[in-house]
Amino acid sequence: MASLISCPHCGARPKEEFSIRGDASLIRPAPDAGADAWFDYVYLRDNPKGRHSEFWHHSSGCRRWLIVERDTVTHAVHSVRDAALSKLGGEPA
């Protein structure tokens, strides 16, 4: 049985239609932030265990950016929402 993601625009779709961008909780530094802040933002990432929010792009569907909350251990999806309507974290690049 295929894993499905419930896109708020297209309904339940196979996970293969999506690409994962990464951590949705990161805050982008100010343009004039120092090199250390940019280095941390670009290269340093946590590897969380459990529930985590990520940016996903519905690349083979509506092409919208979504925030998917899923468990990194079980891969169970707990929620999906439109990233443009969300106040969580930074912005997808």
GUTIMI-562823 format. One record per residue: x, y, z of N, C-alpha, C, O in turn. Coordinates in pm, whole numbers, plus 50000, padded with zeros to 5 digits. Last residue first. Layout:
N
<<X, Y, Z>, <X, Y, Z>, <X, Y, Z>, <X, Y, Z>>,
...
***
This chain:
93
<<51295, 52785, 50025>, <51382, 52850, 49925>, <51361, 52789, 49789>, <51425, 52830, 49692>>,
<<51035, 52862, 50252>, <51101, 52767, 50164>, <51183, 52841, 50059>, <51143, 52947, 50011>>,
<<51105, 53050, 50548>, <51038, 53040, 50420>, <51107, 52934, 50335>, <51228, 52917, 50347>>,
<<51071, 52968, 50893>, <51118, 53056, 50786>, <51039, 53035, 50660>, <50919, 53006, 50664>>,
<<50812, 52903, 51141>, <50944, 52900, 51081>, <50970, 53000, 50971>, <50901, 53101, 50958>>,
<<50466, 52931, 51100>, <50576, 52853, 51155>, <50703, 52874, 51073>, <50701, 52865, 50950>>,
<<50236, 53037, 51009>, <50327, 53130, 51073>, <50450, 53060, 51131>, <50528, 53122, 51202>>,
<<50077, 52962, 50693>, <50130, 52924, 50823>, <50225, 53031, 50878>, <50286, 53106, 50802>>,
<<50004, 52998, 50438>, <49907, 53040, 50538>, <49957, 53015, 50680>, <49885, 53043, 50776>>,
<<50206, 52888, 50292>, <50179, 53030, 50273>, <50084, 53085, 50379>, <50083, 53205, 50406>>,
<<50192, 52617, 50349>, <50300, 52696, 50410>, <50274, 52846, 50397>, <50316, 52923, 50483>>,
<<49905, 52441, 50432>, <49966, 52528, 50332>, <50070, 52617, 50400>, <50039, 52685, 50498>>,
<<49954, 52136, 50615>, <49891, 52266, 50594>, <49970, 52345, 50490>, <50087, 52317, 50465>>,
<<49901, 51833, 50775>, <49951, 51896, 50652>, <49879, 52028, 50638>, <49756, 52033, 50647>>,
<<49987, 51604, 51040>, <49913, 51718, 50986>, <49982, 51768, 50860>, <50102, 51749, 50840>>,
<<50104, 51353, 51074>, <50007, 51401, 51173>, <49927, 51520, 51123>, <49810, 51535, 51160>>,
<<50218, 51061, 50927>, <50190, 51203, 50902>, <50079, 51246, 50997>, <49972, 51185, 51000>>,
<<50469, 50838, 51029>, <50326, 50871, 51032>, <50309, 51022, 51014>, <50378, 51101, 51079>>,
<<50727, 50754, 51050>, <50687, 50818, 50924>, <50537, 50848, 50916>, <50485, 50878, 50809>>,
<<50836, 50668, 51287>, <50732, 50583, 51226>, <50691, 50631, 51087>, <50627, 50556, 51013>>,
<<51038, 50867, 51319>, <51062, 50726, 51353>, <50964, 50636, 51279>, <51004, 50539, 51216>>,
<<50948, 51116, 51260>, <51066, 51070, 51187>, <51101, 50924, 51219>, <51186, 50865, 51151>>,
<<50621, 51200, 51205>, <50708, 51135, 51301>, <50826, 51076, 51224>, <50807, 50995, 51133>>,
<<50536, 51521, 51067>, <50541, 51376, 51064>, <50637, 51326, 51171>, <50722, 51400, 51221>>,
<<50376, 51780, 50922>, <50424, 51735, 51052>, <50419, 51584, 51051>, <50312, 51524, 51037>>,
<<50444, 51976, 50652>, <50400, 51843, 50690>, <50461, 51811, 50826>, <50583, 51815, 50843>>,
<<50353, 52249, 50483>, <50425, 52210, 50604>, <50362, 52080, 50650>, <50244, 52074, 50684>>,
<<50400, 52309, 50131>, <50321, 52262, 50244>, <50411, 52244, 50365>, <50532, 52226, 50351>>,
<<50376, 52490, 49834>, <50460, 52453, 49947>, <50369, 52419, 50065>, <50274, 52491, 50094>>,
<<50228, 52367, 49529>, <50225, 52450, 49649>, <50326, 52398, 49750>, <50357, 52279, 49753>>,
<<50182, 52220, 49302>, <50307, 52295, 49311>, <50309, 52392, 49428>, <50384, 52490, 49427>>,
<<49979, 52040, 49266>, <49942, 52182, 49266>, <50063, 52276, 49275>, <50048, 52397, 49259>>,
<<50195, 51802, 49152>, <50052, 51832, 49171>, <50029, 51981, 49160>, <50055, 52042, 49056>>,
<<50457, 51742, 49178>, <50383, 51677, 49069>, <50233, 51699, 49081>, <50154, 51623, 49026>>,
<<50540, 51889, 49404>, <50602, 51914, 49274>, <50529, 51850, 49156>, <50540, 51900, 49044>>,
<<50466, 52012, 49664>, <50383, 51921, 49583>, <50423, 51941, 49437>, <50349, 52000, 49358>>,
<<50718, 52012, 49900>, <50670, 52077, 49779>, <50590, 51976, 49698>, <50639, 51867, 49667>>,
<<50745, 52058, 50248>, <50730, 51964, 50137>, <50673, 52043, 50019>, <50588, 52130, 50038>>,
<<50918, 52134, 50538>, <50863, 52188, 50414>, <50860, 52077, 50311>, <50960, 52009, 50288>>,
<<50825, 51981, 50852>, <50913, 51994, 50735>, <50840, 52064, 50621>, <50718, 52055, 50609>>,
<<50831, 51917, 51196>, <50765, 51988, 51085>, <50867, 52012, 50974>, <50979, 52057, 50998>>,
<<50810, 51617, 51389>, <50893, 51722, 51330>, <50817, 51785, 51214>, <50746, 51716, 51141>>,
<<50814, 51368, 51640>, <50738, 51464, 51558>, <50826, 51580, 51515>, <50904, 51635, 51594>>,
<<51120, 51172, 51638>, <50983, 51199, 51680>, <50915, 51297, 51587>, <50951, 51309, 51470>>,
<<51430, 51313, 51645>, <51362, 51185, 51655>, <51222, 51215, 51709>, <51208, 51277, 51815>>,
<<51618, 51533, 51428>, <51524, 51504, 51536>, <51466, 51363, 51529>, <51454, 51304, 51421>>,
<<51896, 51644, 51376>, <51838, 51522, 51321>, <51738, 51471, 51425>, <51768, 51378, 51500>>,
<<51976, 51982, 51291>, <51945, 51879, 51388>, <51890, 51758, 51313>, <51844, 51770, 51200>>,
<<52236, 52131, 51099>, <52099, 52082, 51109>, <52088, 51980, 51221>, <52180, 51900, 51243>>,
<<52434, 52372, 50951>, <52410, 52297, 51075>, <52263, 52260, 51087>, <52176, 52347, 51086>>,
<<52447, 52520, 50707>, <52513, 52391, 50721>, <52476, 52309, 50845>, <52487, 52186, 50841>>,
<<52292, 52758, 50705>, <52308, 52679, 50583>, <52355, 52537, 50612>, <52307, 52442, 50549>>,
<<52299, 52859, 50969>, <52171, 52843, 50899>, <52183, 52747, 50780>, <52095, 52665, 50757>>,
<<52576, 52871, 51023>, <52488, 52787, 51105>, <52357, 52757, 51032>, <52310, 52643, 51033>>,
<<52651, 53060, 50827>, <52709, 52926, 50827>, <52618, 52830, 50904>, <52588, 52721, 50855>>,
<<52507, 53284, 50913>, <52475, 53223, 50785>, <52531, 53081, 50774>, <52467, 52992, 50719>>,
<<52636, 53334, 51158>, <52492, 53310, 51156>, <52451, 53241, 51026>, <52369, 53149, 51029>>,
<<52901, 53380, 51068>, <52871, 53268, 51160>, <52723, 53233, 51159>, <52687, 53116, 51158>>,
<<52880, 53614, 50915>, <52912, 53487, 50849>, <52879, 53367, 50937>, <52835, 53264, 50887>>,
<<52602, 53818, 51035>, <52742, 53780, 51018>, <52758, 53643, 50954>, <52662, 53568, 50939>>,
<<52334, 53970, 50853>, <52385, 53889, 50963>, <52528, 53847, 50933>, <52569, 53842, 50817>>,
<<52202, 54111, 50659>, <52330, 54166, 50706>, <52387, 54089, 50826>, <52479, 54137, 50892>>,
<<51964, 53967, 50620>, <52063, 53975, 50513>, <52200, 54025, 50559>, <52302, 53984, 50505>>,
<<51895, 53764, 50910>, <51882, 53891, 50838>, <51990, 53897, 50730>, <52097, 53839, 50747>>,
<<51839, 53405, 50876>, <51905, 53524, 50933>, <51876, 53649, 50849>, <51838, 53640, 50733>>,
<<51537, 53222, 50899>, <51640, 53275, 50811>, <51705, 53398, 50874>, <51634, 53487, 50922>>,
<<51472, 52970, 51121>, <51448, 53112, 51096>, <51566, 53165, 51015>, <51681, 53154, 51057>>,
<<51327, 52645, 51099>, <51444, 52733, 51090>, <51403, 52877, 51059>, <51312, 52901, 50980>>,
<<51113, 52476, 51085>, <51123, 52561, 51204>, <51243, 52656, 51200>, <51259, 52738, 51291>>,
<<51110, 52301, 50880>, <51023, 52418, 50867>, <51033, 52512, 50986>, <50967, 52616, 50989>>,
<<51368, 52127, 50725>, <51316, 52176, 50852>, <51235, 52304, 50835>, <51285, 52404, 50782>>,
<<51300, 52037, 50380>, <51374, 52036, 50505>, <51297, 52099, 50619>, <51176, 52122, 50610>>,
<<51185, 51952, 50138>, <51282, 52062, 50137>, <51362, 52066, 50266>, <51481, 52096, 50263>>,
<<51082, 51675, 49955>, <51103, 51730, 50088>, <51212, 51835, 50081>, <51319, 51810, 50026>>,
<<50832, 51650, 49707>, <50975, 51653, 49740>, <50990, 51724, 49874>, <50921, 51822, 49903>>,
<<50565, 51438, 49593>, <50618, 51546, 49675>, <50770, 51537, 49685>, <50828, 51429, 49674>>,
<<50470, 51213, 49475>, <50440, 51340, 49407>, <50505, 51460, 49476>, <50501, 51571, 49424>>,
<<50517, 51005, 49649>, <50613, 51024, 49540>, <50587, 51152, 49460>, <50674, 51195, 49384>>,
<<50299, 50982, 49814>, <50411, 51063, 49862>, <50515, 51088, 49753>, <50593, 51182, 49763>>,
<<49985, 51020, 49641>, <50102, 50938, 49676>, <50221, 51027, 49715>, <50241, 51133, 49657>>,
<<49724, 51215, 49804>, <49809, 51189, 49688>, <49928, 51103, 49731>, <49968, 51111, 49847>>,
<<49416, 51341, 49896>, <49516, 51237, 49925>, <49591, 51201, 49797>, <49532, 51163, 49697>>,
<<49385, 51685, 49779>, <49337, 51564, 49845>, <49451, 51465, 49867>, <49568, 51501, 49857>>,
<<49473, 51925, 49680>, <49449, 51817, 49584>, <49391, 51690, 49646>, <49352, 51599, 49574>>,
<<49498, 52103, 49895>, <49445, 52153, 49768>, <49402, 52040, 49674>, <49307, 52055, 49597>>,
<<49615, 51982, 50111>, <49493, 52059, 50136>, <49427, 52110, 50007>, <49313, 52155, 50011>>,
<<49712, 51646, 50068>, <49735, 51783, 50023>, <49606, 51862, 50047>, <49498, 51817, 50009>>,
<<49792, 51399, 50252>, <49666, 51471, 50227>, <49695, 51617, 50195>, <49700, 51701, 50284>>,
<<49983, 51142, 50123>, <49989, 51272, 50189>, <49860, 51344, 50153>, <49824, 51351, 50036>>,
<<50028, 50791, 50157>, <49954, 50904, 50102>, <49976, 51027, 50188>, <49987, 51018, 50310>>,
<<50212, 50510, 50056>, <50193, 50615, 50156>, <50127, 50734, 50090>, <50165, 50775, 49980>>,
<<50060, 50217, 49914>, <50139, 50339, 49902>, <50111, 50434, 50018>, <50000, 50438, 50071>>,
<<50084, 49882, 50000>, <50000, 50000, 50000>, <50089, 50125, 50000>, <50183, 50134, 50079>>,
***
